[in-house]
Amino acid sequence: MTEDGDSPVPISPIPREARPYQGHRAGLVTRMAASAIDALVVGLILLAEYAVLAGLLFLVNPRDFTLPKTSLLLSMTAAFVVLVLYLTCAWSITGRTYGCHVMGLRVVGARGRRLRPLGALVRALLCALFPIGLLWCAGSRANRSLQDTMLRTSVIYDWRPRSLSGTSLGAPISPREPRGRVSRRRESAAAFTTT
């Protein structure tokens, strides 16, 4: 309650500039930016794992310590496993990775709900094995990557916080079609005729 006795005005977690896009499918540029942030996070996780391994080797034999050497195959396998685990856990728990969080995105299933663990794992495997499938959204009218098309998932703009159950501020968001030129023309024509 305020001093006047009125109830407080609720503050929206959605930025004012972002409200028209809430629930719409995200485009290629935003998704690539989120993917770049996630790649950086995975790289930092791998670097931390290497540092822990080096530290353990130093504790075991400090006199003859040298930095551990890794092969390209081992490094690529570790990166693949970390990426799949990171994506699976993030998408099945909150629907967003750190990159998605920064860019205001969320991965949802066909009905706008959070992915189940098996669905998140399959999507993570497809994204890790075939990352170029993301470019499919550039030609897709629904802004869907190849993985989204195969699994009926969507990446939407969603700035609302959610609990682990998948809902905290209202019902799950159903993905909306991206706003194209035709719908913008109709909106501007309708605004022109009403003024």
C-alpha positions in Angstrom: 0.0 0.0 0.0 1.1 3.5 -0.7 0.8 6.4 1.7 -2.4 7.5 0.0 -4.0 4.1 0.8 -3.9 3.1 -2.9 -2.6 -0.3 -3.9 0.9 -0.1 -5.4 1.3 -0.1 -9.2 2.8 -3.4 -10.3 6.1 -3.2 -12.0 6.5 -5.3 -15.1 9.7 -7.3 -15.5 9.3 -6.8 -19.3 11.2 -3.7 -20.6 8.9 -1.2 -22.3 10.6 -1.4 -25.6 10.4 -5.2 -25.6 6.7 -5.6 -24.8 5.5 -5.7 -28.5 7.8 -8.7 -29.1 6.9 -10.7 -26.0 5.9 -14.2 -27.1 7.0 -13.8 -30.7 9.5 -16.1 -32.3 13.1 -14.8 -32.2 15.0 -14.1 -35.4 18.4 -15.3 -36.5 20.5 -12.4 -35.2 19.2 -12.6 -31.7 19.6 -16.3 -31.6 23.1 -16.2 -33.0 24.1 -13.6 -30.3 22.6 -16.0 -27.6 24.6 -18.9 -29.2 27.8 -16.9 -29.1 27.3 -16.1 -25.4 26.6 -19.8 -24.7 29.8 -20.8 -26.7 31.7 -18.5 -24.4 30.2 -20.0 -21.3 31.0 -23.5 -22.5 34.6 -22.4 -23.3 34.9 -21.0 -19.7 33.6 -24.3 -18.3 36.2 -26.2 -20.3 38.9 -23.9 -19.2 37.8 -24.3 -15.5 37.9 -28.1 -16.0 41.4 -27.9 -17.4 42.5 -25.8 -14.5 41.1 -28.2 -12.0 42.8 -31.1 -13.8 46.2 -29.2 -13.7 45.7 -28.4 -10.1 45.1 -32.0 -9.2 48.1 -33.2 -11.1 50.2 -30.5 -9.3 49.0 -31.7 -5.9 49.8 -35.3 -6.8 53.3 -34.7 -8.1 54.5 -31.1 -7.6 58.2 -31.8 -8.4 57.6 -33.2 -11.9 54.6 -31.1 -12.7 53.9 -30.1 -16.3 50.7 -28.8 -17.8 48.6 -31.7 -19.1 48.6 -32.2 -22.8 45.3 -32.9 -24.5 44.6 -34.3 -28.0 42.3 -32.6 -30.4 39.9 -35.6 -30.2 39.8 -35.4 -26.4 39.2 -31.7 -26.5 36.4 -31.9 -29.1 34.8 -34.8 -27.2 34.9 -32.8 -23.9 33.5 -29.7 -25.6 30.6 -31.8 -27.2 29.7 -33.4 -23.8 29.8 -30.2 -21.9 27.7 -28.4 -24.6 25.1 -31.1 -24.6 24.9 -31.3 -20.8 24.7 -27.5 -20.5 22.0 -27.1 -23.1 19.9 -30.1 -21.8 20.0 -28.9 -18.2 19.2 -25.3 -19.0 16.4 -26.0 -21.4 14.8 -28.7 -19.2 15.0 -26.7 -16.0 14.3 -23.1 -17.0 13.9 -23.1 -20.7 16.8 -20.8 -21.2 20.6 -20.9 -21.2 22.7 -18.0 -20.0 22.8 -16.6 -23.6 19.0 -16.9 -23.9 18.7 -15.1 -20.5 20.9 -12.2 -21.6 19.0 -11.9 -25.0 15.5 -12.4 -23.4 14.8 -15.7 -25.2 13.2 -18.9 -24.0 13.0 -22.4 -25.7 9.5 -23.8 -25.6 7.7 -26.9 -26.8 4.9 -27.1 -29.3 2.3 -25.8 -26.8 4.5 -23.1 -25.3 5.6 -25.2 -22.3 9.0 -25.9 -21.0 10.8 -28.9 -22.7 10.9 -32.2 -20.9 14.4 -33.6 -20.2 14.3 -36.1 -23.1 13.1 -33.5 -25.6 15.8 -31.1 -24.3 18.4 -33.8 -24.7 17.4 -34.6 -28.3 17.3 -30.9 -29.2 20.8 -30.4 -27.5 22.2 -33.3 -29.5 20.8 -32.0 -32.8 22.1 -28.5 -32.0 25.6 -29.8 -31.1 25.9 -32.2 -34.1 24.4 -29.8 -36.6 24.8 -26.2 -35.4 24.5 -24.8 -39.0 20.8 -25.8 -38.7 20.3 -22.5 -37.0 20.7 -20.7 -40.3 17.4 -22.3 -41.4 15.6 -19.6 -39.5 16.8 -17.0 -42.0 14.7 -18.5 -44.7 11.9 -19.8 -42.5 8.7 -17.7 -42.4 8.1 -18.9 -38.8 11.7 -18.1 -37.7 12.4 -21.8 -36.9 15.7 -23.5 -37.1 16.0 -27.0 -38.6 16.0 -28.4 -35.1 12.9 -26.4 -34.2 11.1 -27.7 -37.3 12.0 -31.3 -36.6 11.0 -31.2 -32.9 8.2 -28.7 -33.0 10.0 -26.3 -30.7 10.3 -22.6 -30.8 12.6 -19.9 -29.5 10.6 -17.0 -28.3 11.2 -13.6 -26.8 10.3 -14.0 -23.1 11.5 -11.7 -20.4 9.2 -13.0 -17.7 10.8 -14.9 -14.8 9.5 -18.4 -14.3 9.7 -20.9 -11.5 11.2 -24.4 -12.0 7.6 -25.7 -12.7 7.5 -23.6 -15.8 5.0 -20.9 -14.7 5.2 -18.1 -12.2 3.7 -15.1 -13.8 0.8 -16.4 -15.8 0.3 -19.3 -18.1 2.9 -20.5 -20.6 3.3 -18.4 -23.7 2.3 -19.9 -27.0 4.7 -18.9 -29.7 3.3 -16.3 -32.1 4.1 -15.9 -35.7 6.8 -13.2 -36.4 5.5 -9.8 -37.3 6.0 -9.5 -41.1 5.5 -6.6 -43.5 1.9 -7.5 -44.2 0.8 -7.4 -40.6 2.7 -4.1 -40.0 1.0 -2.6 -43.1 -2.4 -3.6 -41.8 -1.6 -2.2 -38.3 -0.4 1.1 -39.7 -3.5 1.3 -42.1 -5.8 0.6 -39.2 -4.1 3.2 -37.0 -4.4 5.7 -39.9 -8.1 5.1 -40.5 -8.9 5.4 -36.8 -7.1 8.7 -36.3 
